[in-house]
Amino acid sequence: MTEQNSQDNPGTLQTKTSQDGHWFRYVLETMRPHQWVKNLFVLAPLFFSQAFWHTEPLARGVAAAVLFSLMAGTVYLINDIADRERDRQHPTKRHRPIASGKLSVRRAKLAAWVAGFAAAVGSIALSPYFAAVVLTYLVMNLAYSKVLKSYAFVDIGIIAAGFVLRVVAGALAAGVFLSEWLLVCTFLLACFLALGKRRHEVATSEECQMKKTRKGWENYRAEQLDVGLFFVGGLTVAGYTIYALTASLPDQPLRTRYTPFSSPLLPVTIPLVMFGLARFFQLSRLKTPQSPTERMLRDWWVLAIGVVWVGALLALGIE
């Protein structure tokens, strides 16, 4: 059977998949483990409260990141089940396991139930407050999958809110200080990344005449997204600059036994943030099948800037 015939007859592939012993690999692929790097935001409060080297909060933070990844994988399964018909019309998404028929809908639903239940039980065991945030993340993404993703710019706000929930969840799980500026910077950065991804998707859909694969894309304009990228990128740099300049101020109210991150040299990291955002903006304008959020995970400039930034914060945070 040729690839074209396989796409035209997904039911045939699903029948074949029922005899395929590699279905677990397709489940894992659908859960997008390469995207779980986003859940490092769960560890951000741990890092910025200088509790990263303490065993108890570190263990709880890592457990929270794993559980959040499991719930995120559940969301990806649910989304791909719901979007399988539209994905089959997309030039790249049609190769996803469910859309292509490599993974049957029945097995995908079973995997979603198992993964979601395991994440829920583990979250409750770790912390009821953490579990409440994880549940909120799940409900929000179900609403996003069913309705909200069809509304331009509302979907970007939902994506950004998901990153904020990751940060809040990490602070609640580990019991560490949570800076308001960390929440602000996280929301703005997530908006910037989401705008860049939409910019790339709109350009790709226009070039391939594939706008019908996603309701709501017709309400996006490349020019509007470019303006949004410049505006939100500027706000992100401004937010991080304010945080860097005020992080060393004394008399900050301590909410836990761990102290918030502070250093008079933190402003030296501001150019790294600017360079990182500028590089992502370049990636968002490249006409390639991969989205800029995927390319940034393999881009040497972004990786180098990220390593230097983390290394600088570690050096500045050592007491």
JOQUI-V81362 format. One record per run of one state. SS is the DSSP state (h for helix, s for strand, l for the rest). FROM is the first residue (numbers start at 0). TO is the last residue. If there is no record, write none. Layout:
BEGIN
ss: [SS & SS]
from: [FROM & FROM]
to: [TO & TO]
END
This chain:
BEGIN
ss: [l & h & l & h & l & h & l & h & l & h & l & h & l & h & l & h & l & h & l & h & l & h & l & h & l & h & l & h & l & h & l & h & l & h & l & h & l & h & l]
from: [0 & 2 & 8 & 9 & 17 & 22 & 30 & 32 & 48 & 54 & 82 & 83 & 87 & 92 & 95 & 96 & 100 & 104 & 126 & 127 & 146 & 147 & 150 & 153 & 174 & 179 & 208 & 210 & 213 & 216 & 219 & 221 & 246 & 265 & 284 & 291 & 295 & 299 & 317]
to: [1 & 7 & 8 & 16 & 21 & 29 & 31 & 47 & 53 & 81 & 82 & 86 & 91 & 94 & 95 & 99 & 103 & 125 & 126 & 145 & 146 & 149 & 152 & 173 & 178 & 207 & 209 & 212 & 215 & 218 & 220 & 245 & 264 & 283 & 290 & 294 & 298 & 316 & 318]
END
